[in-house]
């Protein structure tokens, strides 16, 4: 239970850190011209910098190089069923790691991704007279 709470907390912090910069990137100075009395009537100007936020997209006439590494660990119960009847109690555990590398220039990006892993399962089959199909 503690692991799930920590995982949810980490995901919440990660997601909020992705969206907080957009909140502060809104219009800083709103000037009211004499012929328009309400700020909302003036057209909003969006600069290209605010739109270009994807870390895998290069700016115009610029190079971009990057990468990432991932590591997953899974462990827990894993039961086997046959026609809705539980036939074995077991567990599963394993790791999977990999990463991404990307290179881009202007409107072109090339990316390579790789993942590899191994998983172990252990089962204790119940002694039952049920015929397996």
Order of alpha helices (4+ residues) and beta strands (2+ residues): alpha-alpha-beta-beta-beta-beta
